Amino acid sequence: METLVKTDQKIQLVDGTFTASEALDVITALLNEKINFHKLQRLSWCEGNRDANTKYPDGRIHELETEKLIAKNFINSVRSEGKRLRIDGILNITLED
């Protein structure tokens, strides 16, 4: 009997239309969670090893902070127009060999 293993999955993380304030809250919350993940990862790597190479989490934290600022600036630039923002965030998960 052959067993089939699903090798990919999609999760609809965000799907909706939001006011500027709501959109900023959603995006900021998602990015903050990912930033906190990398901060905890960095802390874990450094426990017992002050000289641990934290280049990857440091870089990702910086990238995500930059993306958060870009999103904030974009949303604030359209806020005065009273337009709503559509956010479609799909998380794609695939099995790697």
A tleap script that builds the chain and sets N, CA, C and O, in Angstrom:
source leaprc.protein.ff14SB
mol = sequence {
  NMET GLU THR LEU VAL LYS THR ASP GLN LYS
  ILE GLN LEU VAL ASP GLY THR PHE THR ALA
  SER GLU ALA LEU ASP VAL ILE THR ALA LEU
  LEU ASN GLU LYS ILE ASN PHE HIE LYS LEU
  GLN ARG LEU SER TRP CYS GLU GLY ASN ARG
  ASP ALA ASN THR LYS TYR PRO ASP GLY ARG
  ILE HIE GLU LEU GLU THR GLU LYS LEU ILE
  ALA LYS ASN PHE ILE ASN SER VAL ARG SER
  GLU GLY LYS ARG LEU ARG ILE ASP GLY ILE
  LEU ASN ILE THR LEU GLU CASP
}
set mol.1.N position { 0.834 -1.167 0.000 }
set mol.1.CA position { 0.000 0.000 0.000 }
set mol.1.C position { 0.888 1.243 0.000 }
set mol.1.O position { 1.779 1.377 0.839 }
set mol.2.N position { 0.645 2.128 -0.924 }
set mol.2.CA position { 1.455 3.330 -1.078 }
set mol.2.C position { 0.848 4.476 -0.274 }
set mol.2.O position { -0.360 4.710 -0.317 }
set mol.3.N position { 1.699 5.181 0.454 }
set mol.3.CA position { 1.250 6.318 1.241 }
set mol.3.C position { 1.630 7.604 0.512 }
set mol.3.O position { 2.789 7.798 0.145 }
set mol.4.N position { 0.666 8.465 0.308 }
set mol.4.CA position { 0.928 9.749 -0.328 }
set mol.4.C position { 1.145 10.795 0.749 }
set mol.4.O position { 0.370 10.894 1.701 }
set mol.5.N position { 2.202 11.573 0.592 }
set mol.5.CA position { 2.522 12.625 1.540 }
set mol.5.C position { 2.348 13.967 0.845 }
set mol.5.O position { 2.923 14.209 -0.216 }
set mol.6.N position { 1.566 14.816 1.441 }
set mol.6.CA position { 1.378 16.150 0.882 }
set mol.6.C position { 2.673 16.931 1.104 }
set mol.6.O position { 3.188 16.976 2.221 }
set mol.7.N position { 3.196 17.543 0.050 }
set mol.7.CA position { 4.483 18.226 0.153 }
set mol.7.C position { 4.372 19.735 0.150 }
set mol.7.O position { 5.384 20.432 0.221 }
set mol.8.N position { 3.150 20.249 0.068 }
set mol.8.CA position { 2.995 21.691 0.155 }
set mol.8.C position { 1.657 22.040 0.784 }
set mol.8.O position { 0.719 21.242 0.785 }
set mol.9.N position { 1.595 23.229 1.308 }
set mol.9.CA position { 0.379 23.701 1.953 }
set mol.9.C position { 0.320 25.207 1.803 }
set mol.9.O position { 1.347 25.886 1.821 }
set mol.10.N position { -0.878 25.717 1.657 }
set mol.10.CA position { -1.093 27.158 1.589 }
set mol.10.C position { -2.032 27.549 2.719 }
set mol.10.O position { -3.053 26.904 2.954 }
set mol.11.N position { -1.665 28.613 3.405 }
set mol.11.CA position { -2.488 29.136 4.491 }
set mol.11.C position { -2.842 30.573 4.145 }
set mol.11.O position { -1.962 31.407 3.935 }
set mol.12.N position { -4.129 30.853 4.089 }
set mol.12.CA position { -4.590 32.217 3.829 }
set mol.12.C position { -4.498 32.964 5.145 }
set mol.12.O position { -5.412 32.907 5.968 }
set mol.13.N position { -3.387 33.667 5.342 }
set mol.13.CA position { -3.106 34.333 6.601 }
set mol.13.C position { -3.927 35.612 6.758 }
set mol.13.O position { -4.467 35.885 7.829 }
set mol.14.N position { -4.013 36.382 5.695 }
set mol.14.CA position { -4.788 37.622 5.701 }
set mol.14.C position { -5.527 37.689 4.381 }
set mol.14.O position { -4.961 37.414 3.323 }
set mol.15.N position { -6.795 38.057 4.451 }
set mol.15.CA position { -7.587 38.202 3.236 }
set mol.15.C position { -8.726 39.167 3.534 }
set mol.15.O position { -9.750 38.786 4.100 }
set mol.16.N position { -8.531 40.416 3.145 }
set mol.16.CA position { -9.594 41.368 3.429 }
set mol.16.C position { -9.263 42.770 2.978 }
set mol.16.O position { -8.166 43.062 2.502 }
set mol.17.N position { -10.253 43.626 3.145 }
set mol.17.CA position { -10.114 45.042 2.840 }
set mol.17.C position { -10.178 45.796 4.153 }
set mol.17.O position { -11.047 45.543 4.987 }
set mol.18.N position { -9.251 46.726 4.330 }
set mol.18.CA position { -9.081 47.385 5.617 }
set mol.18.C position { -8.961 48.889 5.454 }
set mol.18.O position { -8.539 49.381 4.407 }
set mol.19.N position { -9.339 49.617 6.504 }
set mol.19.CA position { -9.039 51.043 6.544 }
set mol.19.C position { -7.519 51.167 6.697 }
set mol.19.O position { -6.836 50.185 6.984 }
set mol.20.N position { -7.008 52.359 6.506 }
set mol.20.CA position { -5.562 52.566 6.645 }
set mol.20.C position { -5.088 52.174 8.045 }
set mol.20.O position { -4.048 51.531 8.191 }
set mol.21.N position { -5.838 52.555 9.063 }
set mol.21.CA position { -5.448 52.225 10.436 }
set mol.21.C position { -5.462 50.725 10.678 }
set mol.21.O position { -4.545 50.179 11.293 }
set mol.22.N position { -6.504 50.059 10.195 }
set mol.22.CA position { -6.588 48.606 10.354 }
set mol.22.C position { -5.460 47.908 9.611 }
set mol.22.O position { -4.841 46.984 10.139 }
set mol.23.N position { -5.192 48.349 8.385 }
set mol.23.CA position { -4.124 47.741 7.582 }
set mol.23.C position { -2.780 47.894 8.273 }
set mol.23.O position { -1.985 46.956 8.330 }
set mol.24.N position { -2.537 49.087 8.799 }
set mol.24.CA position { -1.275 49.317 9.497 }
set mol.24.C position { -1.168 48.421 10.726 }
set mol.24.O position { -0.099 47.883 11.013 }
set mol.25.N position { -2.266 48.260 11.449 }
set mol.25.CA position { -2.260 47.379 12.627 }
set mol.25.C position { -1.959 45.935 12.238 }
set mol.25.O position { -1.156 45.270 12.892 }
set mol.26.N position { -2.601 45.449 11.175 }
set mol.26.CA position { -2.402 44.066 10.734 }
set mol.26.C position { -0.956 43.844 10.294 }
set mol.26.O position { -0.307 42.890 10.723 }
set mol.27.N position { -0.468 44.721 9.446 }
set mol.27.CA position { 0.890 44.560 8.917 }
set mol.27.C position { 1.930 44.697 10.023 }
set mol.27.O position { 2.884 43.921 10.083 }
set mol.28.N position { 1.746 45.676 10.890 }
set mol.28.CA position { 2.685 45.879 11.989 }
set mol.28.C position { 2.706 44.669 12.917 }
set mol.28.O position { 3.774 44.237 13.350 }
set mol.29.N position { 1.538 44.126 13.222 }
set mol.29.CA position { 1.463 42.959 14.107 }
set mol.29.C position { 2.177 41.754 13.491 }
set mol.29.O position { 2.924 41.056 14.176 }
set mol.30.N position { 1.948 41.514 12.207 }
set mol.30.CA position { 2.595 40.377 11.542 }
set mol.30.C position { 4.110 40.539 11.511 }
set mol.30.O position { 4.850 39.604 11.818 }
set mol.31.N position { 4.563 41.732 11.138 }
set mol.31.CA position { 6.005 41.969 11.072 }
set mol.31.C position { 6.637 41.923 12.462 }
set mol.31.O position { 7.740 41.400 12.619 }
set mol.32.N position { 5.960 42.460 13.464 }
set mol.32.CA position { 6.495 42.413 14.830 }
set mol.32.C position { 6.643 40.978 15.323 }
set mol.32.O position { 7.615 40.656 16.006 }
set mol.33.N position { 5.691 40.115 14.985 }
set mol.33.CA position { 5.793 38.708 15.387 }
set mol.33.C position { 7.029 38.057 14.764 }
set mol.33.O position { 7.751 37.316 15.432 }
set mol.34.N position { 7.261 38.335 13.497 }
set mol.34.CA position { 8.416 37.749 12.812 }
set mol.34.C position { 9.719 38.332 13.360 }
set mol.34.O position { 10.702 37.608 13.517 }
set mol.35.N position { 9.733 39.625 13.651 }
set mol.35.CA position { 10.911 40.259 14.255 }
set mol.35.C position { 11.193 39.625 15.612 }
set mol.35.O position { 12.342 39.306 15.920 }
set mol.36.N position { 10.167 39.442 16.417 }
set mol.36.CA position { 10.349 38.824 17.737 }
set mol.36.C position { 10.854 37.388 17.620 }
set mol.36.O position { 11.660 36.943 18.437 }
set mol.37.N position { 10.383 36.665 16.609 }
set mol.37.CA position { 10.880 35.309 16.373 }
set mol.37.C position { 12.401 35.328 16.173 }
set mol.37.O position { 13.123 34.525 16.765 }
set mol.38.N position { 12.874 36.249 15.338 }
set mol.38.CA position { 14.316 36.314 15.067 }
set mol.38.C position { 15.099 36.802 16.277 }
set mol.38.O position { 16.241 36.388 16.477 }
set mol.39.N position { 14.512 37.666 17.079 }
set mol.39.CA position { 15.189 38.114 18.304 }
set mol.39.C position { 15.341 36.949 19.277 }
set mol.39.O position { 16.391 36.787 19.899 }
set mol.40.N position { 14.297 36.143 19.407 }
set mol.40.CA position { 14.386 34.967 20.278 }
set mol.40.C position { 15.368 33.942 19.726 }
set mol.40.O position { 16.100 33.302 20.481 }
set mol.41.N position { 15.380 33.791 18.403 }
set mol.41.CA position { 16.330 32.876 17.767 }
set mol.41.C position { 17.758 33.325 18.072 }
set mol.41.O position { 18.611 32.512 18.428 }
set mol.42.N position { 18.006 34.617 17.929 }
set mol.42.CA position { 19.338 35.166 18.198 }
set mol.42.C position { 19.727 34.942 19.661 }
set mol.42.O position { 20.854 34.546 19.956 }
set mol.43.N position { 18.792 35.196 20.567 }
set mol.43.CA position { 19.057 34.996 21.991 }
set mol.43.C position { 19.379 33.531 22.291 }
set mol.43.O position { 20.294 33.230 23.058 }
set mol.44.N position { 18.628 32.644 21.684 }
set mol.44.CA position { 18.847 31.211 21.876 }
set mol.44.C position { 20.236 30.805 21.393 }
set mol.44.O position { 20.928 30.026 22.049 }
set mol.45.N position { 20.631 31.335 20.253 }
set mol.45.CA position { 21.952 31.000 19.710 }
set mol.45.C position { 23.076 31.517 20.609 }
set mol.45.O position { 24.146 30.913 20.685 }
set mol.46.N position { 22.827 32.633 21.286 }
set mol.46.CA position { 23.867 33.270 22.098 }
set mol.46.C position { 23.961 32.700 23.509 }
set mol.46.O position { 24.951 32.923 24.206 }
set mol.47.N position { 22.934 31.964 23.931 }
set mol.47.CA position { 22.979 31.381 25.268 }
set mol.47.C position { 24.160 30.424 25.363 }
set mol.47.O position { 24.241 29.438 24.630 }
set mol.48.N position { 25.059 30.728 26.264 }
set mol.48.CA position { 26.222 29.874 26.458 }
set mol.48.C position { 27.301 30.059 25.401 }
set mol.48.O position { 28.356 29.429 25.475 }
set mol.49.N position { 27.044 30.923 24.414 }
set mol.49.CA position { 28.048 31.152 23.374 }
set mol.49.C position { 27.964 32.610 22.918 }
set mol.49.O position { 27.302 32.938 21.934 }
set mol.50.N position { 28.648 33.459 23.657 }
set mol.50.CA position { 28.629 34.894 23.354 }
set mol.50.C position { 29.092 35.200 21.939 }
set mol.50.O position { 28.702 36.215 21.363 }
set mol.51.N position { 29.916 34.333 21.379 }
set mol.51.CA position { 30.499 34.572 20.060 }
set mol.51.C position { 29.716 33.902 18.932 }
set mol.51.O position { 30.232 33.747 17.825 }
set mol.52.N position { 28.488 33.510 19.207 }
set mol.52.CA position { 27.674 32.848 18.179 }
set mol.52.C position { 27.493 33.777 16.983 }
set mol.52.O position { 27.395 34.995 17.131 }
set mol.53.N position { 27.452 33.183 15.809 }
set mol.53.CA position { 27.252 33.954 14.582 }
set mol.53.C position { 25.763 34.268 14.441 }
set mol.53.O position { 24.962 33.388 14.126 }
set mol.54.N position { 25.406 35.516 14.673 }
set mol.54.CA position { 24.005 35.942 14.598 }
set mol.54.C position { 23.760 36.820 13.372 }
set mol.54.O position { 22.827 37.622 13.344 }
set mol.55.N position { 24.600 36.656 12.374 }
set mol.55.CA position { 24.477 37.485 11.172 }
set mol.55.C position { 23.108 37.315 10.507 }
set mol.55.O position { 22.495 38.302 10.098 }
set mol.56.N position { 22.624 36.075 10.394 }
set mol.56.CA position { 21.342 35.858 9.722 }
set mol.56.C position { 20.180 36.515 10.473 }
set mol.56.O position { 19.469 37.323 9.876 }
set mol.57.N position { 19.952 36.202 11.770 }
set mol.57.CA position { 18.820 36.856 12.431 }
set mol.57.C position { 18.986 38.376 12.507 }
set mol.57.O position { 18.004 39.111 12.405 }
set mol.58.N position { 20.219 38.847 12.686 }
set mol.58.CA position { 20.441 40.300 12.711 }
set mol.58.C position { 20.010 40.928 11.386 }
set mol.58.O position { 19.350 41.967 11.365 }
set mol.59.N position { 20.388 40.292 10.296 }
set mol.59.CA position { 20.035 40.795 8.970 }
set mol.59.C position { 18.541 40.775 8.724 }
set mol.59.O position { 17.982 41.724 8.175 }
set mol.60.N position { 17.885 39.680 9.135 }
set mol.60.CA position { 16.432 39.572 8.938 }
set mol.60.C position { 15.697 40.599 9.780 }
set mol.60.O position { 14.723 41.193 9.317 }
set mol.61.N position { 16.146 40.818 11.008 }
set mol.61.CA position { 15.524 41.833 11.859 }
set mol.61.C position { 15.612 43.189 11.179 }
set mol.61.O position { 14.628 43.926 11.121 }
set mol.62.N position { 16.775 43.514 10.672 }
set mol.62.CA position { 16.964 44.797 9.984 }
set mol.62.C position { 16.059 44.887 8.753 }
set mol.62.O position { 15.414 45.912 8.531 }
set mol.63.N position { 16.010 43.828 7.960 }
set mol.63.CA position { 15.161 43.819 6.753 }
set mol.63.C position { 13.684 44.008 7.114 }
set mol.63.O position { 12.975 44.777 6.466 }
set mol.64.N position { 13.235 43.310 8.137 }
set mol.64.CA position { 11.831 43.394 8.526 }
set mol.64.C position { 11.486 44.757 9.115 }
set mol.64.O position { 10.394 45.275 8.882 }
set mol.65.N position { 12.408 45.342 9.877 }
set mol.65.CA position { 12.192 46.698 10.401 }
set mol.65.C position { 12.085 47.693 9.250 }
set mol.65.O position { 11.265 48.611 9.292 }
set mol.66.N position { 12.915 47.511 8.221 }
set mol.66.CA position { 12.858 48.373 7.044 }
set mol.66.C position { 11.528 48.202 6.319 }
set mol.66.O position { 10.906 49.188 5.926 }
set mol.67.N position { 11.090 46.966 6.140 }
set mol.67.CA position { 9.805 46.706 5.481 }
set mol.67.C position { 8.646 47.308 6.269 }
set mol.67.O position { 7.685 47.808 5.684 }
set mol.68.N position { 8.738 47.259 7.578 }
set mol.68.CA position { 7.695 47.837 8.422 }
set mol.68.C position { 7.619 49.352 8.212 }
set mol.68.O position { 6.527 49.915 8.133 }
set mol.69.N position { 8.764 50.001 8.124 }
set mol.69.CA position { 8.809 51.444 7.881 }
set mol.69.C position { 8.263 51.790 6.496 }
set mol.69.O position { 7.523 52.762 6.345 }
set mol.70.N position { 8.626 50.997 5.486 }
set mol.70.CA position { 8.128 51.216 4.123 }
set mol.70.C position { 6.604 51.077 4.093 }
set mol.70.O position { 5.918 51.897 3.483 }
set mol.71.N position { 6.078 50.046 4.746 }
set mol.71.CA position { 4.623 49.839 4.785 }
set mol.71.C position { 3.937 50.993 5.497 }
set mol.71.O position { 2.904 51.482 5.040 }
set mol.72.N position { 4.506 51.431 6.615 }
set mol.72.CA position { 3.926 52.545 7.372 }
set mol.72.C position { 3.888 53.810 6.524 }
set mol.72.O position { 2.880 54.516 6.497 }
set mol.73.N position { 4.981 54.092 5.838 }
set mol.73.CA position { 5.034 55.289 4.989 }
set mol.73.C position { 4.022 55.203 3.848 }
set mol.73.O position { 3.358 56.189 3.532 }
set mol.74.N position { 3.904 54.036 3.235 }
set mol.74.CA position { 2.945 53.852 2.145 }
set mol.74.C position { 1.517 54.060 2.640 }
set mol.74.O position { 0.740 54.802 2.039 }
set mol.75.N position { 1.186 53.401 3.732 }
set mol.75.CA position { -0.180 53.495 4.263 }
set mol.75.C position { -0.490 54.924 4.696 }
set mol.75.O position { -1.584 55.426 4.438 }
set mol.76.N position { 0.455 55.576 5.345 }
set mol.76.CA position { 0.227 56.955 5.755 }
set mol.76.C position { 0.060 57.896 4.561 }
set mol.76.O position { -0.643 58.902 4.658 }
set mol.77.N position { 0.703 57.575 3.439 }
set mol.77.CA position { 0.590 58.420 2.256 }
set mol.77.C position { -0.793 58.339 1.615 }
set mol.77.O position { -1.208 59.274 0.931 }
set mol.78.N position { -1.509 57.240 1.824 }
set mol.78.CA position { -2.850 57.111 1.246 }
set mol.78.C position { -3.950 57.323 2.284 }
set mol.78.O position { -5.132 57.349 1.939 }
set mol.79.N position { -3.577 57.471 3.521 }
set mol.79.CA position { -4.546 57.629 4.610 }
set mol.79.C position { -5.464 58.826 4.371 }
set mol.79.O position { -6.674 58.725 4.572 }
set mol.80.N position { -4.909 59.938 3.952 }
set mol.80.CA position { -5.708 61.157 3.778 }
set mol.80.C position { -6.733 61.046 2.648 }
set mol.80.O position { -7.695 61.813 2.606 }
set mol.81.N position { -6.532 60.108 1.748 }
set mol.81.CA position { -7.466 59.908 0.641 }
set mol.81.C position { -8.698 59.112 1.081 }
set mol.81.O position { -9.676 59.025 0.340 }
set mol.82.N position { -8.653 58.547 2.254 }
set mol.82.CA position { -9.781 57.790 2.774 }
set mol.82.C position { -10.026 56.470 2.061 }
set mol.82.O position { -11.099 55.880 2.193 }
set mol.83.N position { -9.046 56.007 1.311 }
set mol.83.CA position { -9.204 54.749 0.580 }
set mol.83.C position { -8.961 53.572 1.499 }
set mol.83.O position { -8.252 53.672 2.501 }
set mol.84.N position { -9.570 52.453 1.133 }
set mol.84.CA position { -9.363 51.209 1.860 }
set mol.84.C position { -8.260 50.419 1.160 }
set mol.84.O position { -8.017 50.588 -0.035 }
set mol.85.N position { -7.611 49.569 1.914 }
set mol.85.CA position { -6.488 48.795 1.397 }
set mol.85.C position { -6.828 47.314 1.421 }
set mol.85.O position { -7.351 46.798 2.409 }
set mol.86.N position { -6.527 46.648 0.336 }
set mol.86.CA position { -6.749 45.202 0.229 }
set mol.86.C position { -5.448 44.493 0.575 }
set mol.86.O position { -4.394 44.795 0.015 }
set mol.87.N position { -5.534 43.561 1.490 }
set mol.87.CA position { -4.368 42.763 1.866 }
set mol.87.C position { -4.694 41.301 1.597 }
set mol.87.O position { -5.688 40.765 2.087 }
set mol.88.N position { -3.839 40.677 0.813 }
set mol.88.CA position { -3.976 39.263 0.490 }
set mol.88.C position { -2.653 38.598 0.828 }
set mol.88.O position { -1.689 38.692 0.068 }
set mol.89.N position { -2.612 37.935 1.955 }
set mol.89.CA position { -1.374 37.323 2.412 }
set mol.89.C position { -1.496 35.817 2.498 }
set mol.89.O position { -2.168 35.278 3.377 }
set mol.90.N position { -0.838 35.152 1.575 }
set mol.90.CA position { -0.842 33.690 1.553 }
set mol.90.C position { 0.518 33.196 2.001 }
set mol.90.O position { 1.552 33.635 1.498 }
set mol.91.N position { 0.504 32.283 2.946 }
set mol.91.CA position { 1.719 31.657 3.429 }
set mol.91.C position { 1.881 30.343 2.681 }
set mol.91.O position { 1.060 29.439 2.831 }
set mol.92.N position { 2.938 30.228 1.871 }
set mol.92.CA position { 3.207 29.002 1.121 }
set mol.92.C position { 4.232 28.167 1.869 }
set mol.92.O position { 5.317 28.648 2.196 }
set mol.93.N position { 3.887 26.919 2.138 }
set mol.93.CA position { 4.774 26.005 2.847 }
set mol.93.C position { 5.064 24.830 1.925 }
set mol.93.O position { 4.146 24.171 1.436 }
set mol.94.N position { 6.352 24.573 1.692 }
set mol.94.CA position { 6.733 23.450 0.836 }
set mol.94.C position { 7.779 22.592 1.537 }
set mol.94.O position { 8.577 23.085 2.334 }
set mol.95.N position { 7.760 21.330 1.230 }
set mol.95.CA position { 8.701 20.366 1.794 }
set mol.95.C position { 9.997 20.442 0.995 }
set mol.95.O position { 9.986 20.375 -0.234 }
set mol.96.N position { 11.112 20.583 1.705 }
set mol.96.CA position { 12.417 20.600 1.040 }
set mol.96.C position { 13.109 19.260 1.241 }
set mol.96.O position { 12.918 18.585 2.253 }
set mol.97.N position { 13.902 18.899 0.269 }
set mol.97.CA position { 14.686 17.645 0.373 }
set mol.97.C position { 15.935 17.870 1.164 }
set mol.97.O position { 16.718 16.941 1.360 }
savepdb mol mol.pdb
quit
